[in-house]
Amino acid sequence: MNVSVIGCGYLGAVHAAAMAELGHTVVGIDIDARKIAELAAGRPPFFEPRLGELLSSAIASGRLRFSTDPADAAGAEVHFLAVGTPQQARSDAADLSYVDAAFDALLPHLAPGAIVVGKSTVPVGTAAGLAARLAQRAPHASLAWNPEFLREGFAVQDTLEPDRLVYGVSGGEHDELGRAQAAVLDQVYRAAVEAGTPRIVTDYATAELVKVSANAFLATKISFINAMSEIAEVTGADVTALADAIGHDARIGRRFLNAGVGFGGGCLPKDIRGFVARAEELGRGEALAFLREVDAVNLRQRQRVVDLAVEALGGQVHERRIAILGVTFKPDSDDVRDSPALDVAVALKGLGAEVVATDPEGIANARMRHPQLDYTSSTAEALRGADLVVLVTEWREFRALDPVAAAELVAGRSIIDGRNVLDAARWREAGWTYRGIGRP
């Protein structure tokens, strides 16, 4: 099919490349000329495993191109709207200005029968509003909503082999237009459909709620185990063993029950805040009031790691050298938005510590946000002479550190495992003072 992707940030760039990989002819549109030039040259403007290879292959095949002109989307049968919805500067609500601008720019170029398919994470009710505008200004086209469920570090896989497909269509699955829209989306995702991927056809509002509800649930699960880690610390319990035990309950499950410095990134924090803000607008704020505590627990974890660092240094932080392992909010990404790791580094720097941070992919982005920190691309250099080591992003190379070899580099054998991913016994046997989150 002929497909356009409006917005070529993280979501849009991955989606455009994946659609071309699936055999569609794709044009990616974005107003950022520098970003478009990078993508057109096959260079992703951010780190995501496999994306560079996918871009190069799709561009070489002639199935993928990029442009800054919305008119180049004319003739496409399906237009994916994939722009960002950041948190508003003075509010918890989502900023829909990018969605509105992209939608308005696309309207004059919609061919008869074209479908605009929203992928951006938006407040519930947004799709209905856009559909009404479409009916007035371009009645020959229609709107559907197809939320994304990408995990940074696995975005290519999640697009090519999704774990479910959700279609929010006009009037729901029993409406004639809705069934026609679902049939078109089945063509777009034919490989996944034929592979038996679960497929849910529903109305606009339900499709919008699926994404934010999923993120709210995951955030709640993470904050729950972090809250349990606080209780574990004052009772001498081991939160990791606790998570293993309750995770065997099929109703609960073990995934995302990992205590640590908490979640971050460009999705979970702003999505749960935006969800609460929307519920308050709808007069049902009390239904999601618990998410404010979920957010508070999560933010508190960052300070807990800082407090552990101060304690490990005997309260004397000024001019002590601290190695920070990781600045991105998660491994296999260069994303430092709302990164717990970077917040910990900045807080310790503010206390007068000599902070040296390292990360396999995130240093450039971190330096733009916090140039006051010292950075190195070498883990060994970060460790050299450190009075304290703080692991805050669970990159594979940090998890695989040899405690005996690391001990030869540092000034003080003290480590805080902010992700509970290290073998505590192994590190202690090598002479380290090991502190985890909620672990004895």
C-alpha positions in Angstrom: 0.0 0.0 0.0 1.0 3.7 -0.2 1.5 4.9 3.3 2.6 8.2 4.8 3.9 8.7 8.4 3.4 12.2 9.7 6.0 12.9 12.4 9.4 11.2 12.2 10.5 11.3 15.8 11.1 8.1 17.8 7.7 6.6 17.0 7.4 7.8 13.4 10.9 7.0 12.2 10.6 3.4 13.5 7.1 3.0 12.1 8.0 4.4 8.7 11.0 2.1 8.4 9.0 -0.9 9.6 6.2 -0.2 7.2 8.7 -0.2 4.3 10.2 -3.4 5.6 6.7 -5.0 5.4 6.5 -4.1 1.7 4.6 -0.8 1.7 5.7 2.3 -0.2 6.3 4.9 2.5 7.0 8.6 2.8 7.9 10.1 6.2 7.0 13.7 6.8 8.5 16.0 9.4 9.0 19.8 9.7 12.6 19.3 11.2 14.8 19.6 8.1 17.9 18.3 9.9 16.1 15.2 11.2 14.8 14.5 7.7 18.2 14.9 6.1 19.6 12.4 8.6 16.9 9.9 8.0 17.1 10.2 4.3 20.8 9.4 4.5 19.9 6.2 6.5 21.2 7.6 9.8 18.8 7.4 12.8 18.9 10.7 14.8 18.6 8.6 18.0 19.9 5.2 19.1 17.6 2.2 18.6 18.9 -1.3 17.9 18.3 -2.5 14.3 16.9 0.8 13.1 19.9 1.9 11.1 20.0 -1.4 9.1 16.2 -1.2 8.6 16.4 2.4 7.3 19.3 1.7 4.9 17.6 -1.4 3.5 14.3 0.4 3.0 15.8 3.5 1.4 17.9 1.3 -0.9 14.8 -0.6 -2.0 13.1 2.6 -3.1 10.2 1.9 -0.7 11.1 4.6 1.8 11.7 8.3 1.4 11.5 11.4 3.6 10.3 14.9 3.1 9.5 18.2 4.9 6.6 18.9 2.6 3.1 17.6 3.7 2.1 17.7 0.0 4.3 14.7 -0.6 1.8 12.7 1.4 -0.8 13.2 -1.2 -1.9 10.0 -2.9 -1.2 7.8 0.2 -4.1 5.5 1.1 -3.2 5.4 4.8 -1.7 8.3 6.8 -0.2 7.5 10.2 -0.2 10.4 12.6 2.9 9.8 14.9 3.8 13.2 16.4 4.7 13.8 20.0 2.3 14.7 22.8 4.6 16.0 25.6 3.5 17.2 29.0 2.4 20.9 29.0 4.9 23.3 30.5 2.6 24.5 33.3 0.3 21.5 33.6 0.2 17.8 33.9 -2.0 17.6 30.8 -0.8 16.5 27.4 0.2 19.2 24.8 -1.8 18.4 21.7 -0.5 21.3 19.6 1.7 19.0 17.5 -1.2 16.7 16.8 -3.4 19.6 15.8 -0.7 21.2 13.6 0.1 17.9 11.8 -3.6 17.1 11.3 -4.3 20.5 9.8 -1.3 20.3 7.5 -2.4 16.9 6.2 -6.0 17.8 5.5 -5.6 19.5 2.1 -3.7 16.5 0.8 -6.1 13.7 1.7 -7.3 11.6 -1.3 -10.9 10.2 -1.5 -11.1 7.2 0.7 -7.9 7.9 2.6 -7.7 6.9 6.2 -5.9 9.0 8.8 -4.7 6.6 11.5 -3.6 8.1 14.9 -0.7 6.4 16.6 0.2 9.2 19.1 -0.7 8.7 22.8 -3.5 11.2 23.3 -6.1 12.0 26.0 -9.3 10.0 25.6 -11.8 12.0 23.5 -9.1 13.4 21.1 -10.0 11.0 18.3 -13.7 11.9 18.4 -12.8 15.6 18.1 -10.4 15.0 15.2 -13.1 12.9 13.4 -15.6 15.7 13.7 -13.1 18.2 12.2 -12.4 15.7 9.4 -16.1 15.3 8.6 -16.4 19.1 8.2 -13.2 19.8 6.2 -12.4 16.5 4.4 -15.6 14.3 4.4 -14.1 12.1 1.7 -11.6 10.7 4.2 -12.0 9.0 7.6 -10.2 8.5 10.9 -9.1 5.5 12.9 -6.9 5.1 16.0 -4.2 2.5 16.2 -2.2 2.9 19.5 1.5 1.9 19.6 3.1 -0.3 22.2 6.7 0.2 21.6 9.4 -0.6 24.1 12.6 1.5 23.6 15.4 -0.9 22.8 12.8 -3.3 21.1 10.9 -0.9 19.0 11.7 -2.5 15.6 10.7 -5.9 16.9 7.5 -4.5 18.5 6.5 -2.9 15.2 7.3 -5.8 12.9 6.0 -8.5 15.4 3.5 -6.8 17.7 2.0 -8.7 20.6 -1.4 -7.3 19.8 -3.2 -5.0 17.3 -5.8 -2.5 18.4 -8.0 -0.7 15.9 -10.2 2.1 17.1 -12.6 2.6 14.2 -15.5 4.8 13.3 -18.6 3.5 15.0 -16.8 0.4 16.3 -16.6 -3.0 14.8 -20.3 -3.3 14.0 -20.3 -0.1 11.8 -20.0 -0.5 8.1 -17.3 2.2 7.8 -15.5 0.8 10.9 -15.4 -2.7 9.3 -14.0 -1.1 6.1 -11.3 0.7 8.1 -10.4 -2.5 9.9 -10.0 -4.3 6.6 -7.6 -1.7 5.4 -5.6 -1.9 8.6 -5.5 -5.7 8.2 -3.8 -5.1 4.8 -1.3 -2.8 6.4 -0.5 -5.4 9.1 -1.1 -8.5 7.0 2.0 -10.3 8.1 1.1 -9.9 11.8 -2.6 -10.8 11.1 -1.6 -13.9 9.2 0.7 -14.9 12.1 -2.2 -14.9 14.4 -1.5 -11.8 16.4 -4.4 -10.9 18.7 -6.6 -8.3 17.1 -9.0 -6.0 18.9 -11.4 -3.9 16.9 -13.2 -1.3 19.1 -14.3 2.3 19.3 -12.1 5.4 19.4 -12.3 6.0 23.2 -11.4 2.4 24.1 -8.5 2.4 21.7 -7.2 5.7 23.2 -7.6 4.3 26.8 -5.7 1.0 26.0 -2.3 2.7 25.7 -2.6 5.0 28.8 -4.2 2.3 30.8 -1.4 -0.1 30.0 1.2 2.5 31.0 -0.7 3.3 34.2 -0.8 -0.3 35.1 2.9 -0.9 34.5 3.8 2.3 36.4 1.6 1.1 39.3 3.3 -2.3 39.3 6.8 -0.8 39.4 5.8 1.7 42.2 4.2 -1.1 44.2 7.4 -3.1 44.4 9.3 0.0 45.2 6.9 0.8 48.0 7.5 -2.8 49.2 11.3 -2.1 49.1 10.8 0.7 51.6 9.1 -1.7 54.0 11.7 -4.4 53.3 14.5 -2.0 54.3 13.1 -1.2 57.7 12.3 -4.8 58.5 15.3 -6.6 57.1 13.4 -8.4 54.4 14.7 -9.0 50.9 12.4 -7.3 48.3 13.9 -9.4 45.4 13.0 -12.7 47.1 9.6 -11.1 47.9 9.1 -10.3 44.2 10.1 -13.8 43.2 7.6 -15.3 45.6 4.6 -13.2 44.7 5.5 -13.3 41.1 4.8 -17.0 40.9 1.1 -16.0 41.4 -0.2 -16.1 37.8 -2.6 -13.2 38.7 0.4 -11.0 39.5 3.4 -12.2 37.4 7.1 -11.5 37.9 7.7 -9.0 35.1 8.0 -5.4 36.1 8.3 -6.4 39.8 11.9 -5.1 40.0 12.6 -2.7 42.8 15.1 0.1 42.0 15.6 3.7 41.2 12.2 3.8 39.3 10.9 4.4 35.8 11.5 7.4 33.6 11.6 8.2 29.9 9.3 10.1 27.6 6.2 7.9 28.1 5.3 6.5 31.5 5.8 9.6 33.7 4.0 12.1 31.3 1.3 9.5 30.4 0.2 8.8 33.9 0.2 12.5 34.7 -1.8 13.3 31.6 -4.2 10.5 32.4 -5.0 12.0 35.8 -5.4 15.4 34.3 -7.8 14.1 31.7 -9.8 12.2 34.4 -10.1 15.5 36.4 -11.3 17.3 33.2 -14.0 14.6 32.9 -15.1 15.0 36.5 -13.7 11.6 37.6 -10.4 12.7 39.1 -11.0 10.6 42.2 -10.9 7.4 40.0 -7.2 7.9 39.2 -6.1 9.8 42.3 -3.9 6.8 43.2 -1.7 7.5 40.2 -0.5 10.6 41.9 0.9 8.4 44.7 2.4 6.1 42.0 4.2 9.1 40.6 5.3 10.2 44.1 6.7 6.8 45.0 8.6 6.7 41.7 10.2 10.1 42.2 11.0 9.2 45.8 13.2 6.3 44.7 15.6 8.8 43.1 16.2 10.5 46.4 16.5 7.2 48.2 19.5 6.3 46.0 21.0 9.7 46.7 20.5 9.1 50.4 22.1 5.7 50.1 25.1 7.3 48.4 25.5 9.9 51.2 25.2 7.1 53.8 27.8 5.0 52.0 30.2 7.9 52.1 29.7 8.4 55.8 27.9 11.7 55.2 31.0 13.3 53.6 30.1 13.9 50.0 32.0 17.1 49.2 34.8 16.5 46.7 34.3 12.7 46.9 34.6 11.0 43.5 31.5 9.1 42.5 31.3 6.9 39.4 27.8 6.9 37.9 27.1 3.9 35.7 24.4 4.9 33.3 22.6 8.1 32.4 19.8 6.9 30.1 16.4 6.0 31.6 16.8 2.4 30.5 19.4 0.3 28.6 19.5 -0.1 24.8 18.5 3.6 24.4 20.1 7.0 24.3 17.0 8.6 25.8 17.7 10.7 28.9 14.2 12.3 29.2 13.1 12.2 32.8 15.9 9.8 33.5 16.2 8.7 37.1 19.9 7.9 36.5 20.7 11.5 35.4 18.6 13.0 38.3 20.7 11.0 40.8 24.0 12.2 39.1 22.8 15.8 39.2 21.7 15.6 42.8 25.0 14.2 43.9 26.9 16.8 42.0 24.7 19.4 43.7 25.9 18.0 47.1 29.5 18.8 46.1 30.6 15.4 44.8 33.0 14.9 41.9 30.6 13.0 39.6 31.9 11.1 36.6 29.2 9.5 34.6 29.5 6.9 31.8 27.0 5.3 29.4 27.3 3.4 26.2 24.9 5.6 24.2 23.5 8.5 26.3 26.4 10.8 26.9 25.8 13.2 24.1 22.2 13.8 25.1 23.0 13.9 28.8 25.8 16.5 28.2 23.3 18.8 26.3 21.0 18.7 29.4 23.6 18.8 32.1 27.0 20.0 30.9 28.1 20.6 34.6 28.7 16.8 34.9 31.9 15.1 33.9 31.4 12.3 31.3 33.6 9.5 30.0 32.8 6.8 27.4 35.1 4.4 29.3 33.7 2.4 32.2 37.3 1.8 33.5 38.0 5.6 33.5 34.8 6.3 35.4 35.7 3.7 38.0 39.3 4.8 38.4 39.8 6.5 41.8 36.1 6.4 42.7 35.2 6.5 46.3 31.8 5.1 45.5 30.2 3.4 42.5 26.5 3.9 41.7 24.8 1.7 39.1 21.7 3.4 37.9 21.0 2.0 34.4 21.2 -1.7 33.9 23.3 -1.8 30.7 24.6 -5.3 29.9 28.2 -4.2 30.3 27.6 -2.8 33.8 25.7 -6.0 34.9 28.7 -8.0 33.6 31.3 -6.1 35.5 33.9 -8.2 37.3 34.0 -7.1 40.9 37.6 -8.3 41.3 38.9 -6.3 38.3 36.8 -3.3 39.3 38.3 -3.4 42.8 41.7 -2.7 41.3 40.5 0.6 39.8 38.6 2.2 42.6 39.7 4.1 45.7 36.8 2.7 47.8 35.1 -0.7 47.4 31.6 0.6 47.9 28.8 0.1 45.3 25.1 1.0 45.2 23.1 -1.2 42.9 20.2 1.1 42.0 18.6 -1.6 39.8 19.2 -4.7 41.9 20.8 -6.5 39.0 24.2 -7.5 40.5 25.1 -10.7 42.4 25.4 -9.3 45.9 27.2 -12.3 47.2 29.8 -12.2 44.5 30.5 -8.5 45.0 30.8 -8.9 48.8 33.2 -11.9 48.4 35.4 -9.5 46.3 35.6 -7.2 49.3 32.9 -4.7 48.3 30.3 -3.1 50.5 27.2 -3.7 48.5 23.9 -1.9 48.9 20.8 -2.7 46.9 17.3 -1.3 47.0 15.2 -3.1 49.7 17.8 -5.8 50.1 19.6 -6.7 53.3 
